[in-house]
């Protein structure tokens, strides 16, 4: 069954949910996992792509856009909520509602910041996962 982790940036925490997604993608990739970052829109997809290029000066996260980049060369892919390709390892979810394909992933990481709209959407997603019986964990991030 899919493990769902909510990573919650505390008030005054470093960055936003996009920078948190970059941190989680780097950690998952460096641990040998394949990652799909699901975004709400093409604009968010482009923002995440740019962010992964400049995330940290000392490192590079090999990434590309789902459907355009070679998955063999890019263990981190960025897509929109509509498609997941063949990915099934780690899903980092930046969407406002749960992508339909979430349950085929081993792990789902929900990135939560203090923005009112996304924060409320994350609360609804938590209730959904809980109601379906998925194992949940909450991590408070400063």
N, C-alpha and C positions, 0 to 999 in steps of 0.2 A: 504494500500500500504506500502511496506517496506520502513522504514526510513534508510537512509544511512549516516553515520557519518565518516568523514575522520579525524583521529587523527594524526597530523603532528608534529613529533619531530623537533624542531628547531635546527639549527647548534649549537653545544656545549651543546645540551640538554642531560639529564641524560639517559644513556642506548642506546638501539637500538629498532627496531620494535618488537623483541621478548620480551624484558623486558617491553615494552609498552603493549603488548598483555597480559602479566601476570598481570600488574596493572589493565587493563580493565576487565579481567576475575574476579579478586578479587572484584572489585567494583560491577560488575553485579551480581555475586554470593551473595555478602553480601546484595544486594538489593532484593534478592529472585528470581533472574532469573536463567534459565538454559542456559548454554553456550556451543557452539561448536566452537572450535578453528580449523580452516581449514589450513593445512600446504601443502606446495608444494610437499614434498617428505617424505619418511619414515625416512630419516636422520633428517629432520627438525622436524618431529613428536617426535622423541626420544629426540632431543635437548629441545623442548618445555616441554616435560614430566619431564626431569631433572630440568629444570628451575623452574617449578611450585613446585617442592619439596623444593627448597632452596630460593624461591622468597623473603620471609621475615622471619626473625628468630622468630618473635612474633606471626605468624599466619600460618595456614595451609589451603590450597585451596583443598577441596575434588575433586579429578580429576582422570581420568582414560583414557585409550585408547579405542576409539570407536570400538565396536565389541568384546572387551575382558573384559571390566569392566562392572559391573552391573549399568545400568543407574539410577536405583532407589537409589543407594548409592552414586553416583557420579554426582553431578549437573553440573560439568565441564568436558566435553569430548574433546579429541583431535583426529582428524582424518586427512586424506589426502583429496585432492580436489575431489576425485572420489565418496566419500560416505558421507552422512549426517545422516544415520540411521533414527530415527523418530524425530530428533530434529527440532525445528521450532521457538525458542524464540530469542536468540541472537547468531549471527554468528560473530566471530572475524576472519577476513580474512587475512591470511599471504601468500596467493597464488599470483603468478605473473599475472594470469588472473582470471577473475571472475568465481567462481564455478557455474555450471549450476543450482544448487538448491538454489541459494541465495534468490530468490523471495518468497520462502515459509517462510522465517524468518520475524519476526516482525521488527527486527533491524539488520543492518549490520554495523560493525565497521571495517574500513580499517585502518590498522596500517602502517604509513609511516615514514621512516627515510630518511637520506640524502645519502644512498648508491645509486650510479647512476642507476643501473639496476632496482631495485625495485622502485626507485623514478619515473623513466620513465613509468614503468608499472602502477603505481598509477595514473599518469596523464591520461593514456589511459583509465583506469577504470572510472575515474571521468567523462571523455567525454562520455563514454558509458552510465553510469547512468543518466547523464544530458540529453543525447539524447533520452533516454527512458522515461523521465519525472518523475524519482524518486525524492522524497524530499531529498535534500542534506544539510549537515551542515559541516563546517570545524572548527576544534578546534586546535589551535596552542599550543603545549605542550613544556615546557622548561625542 
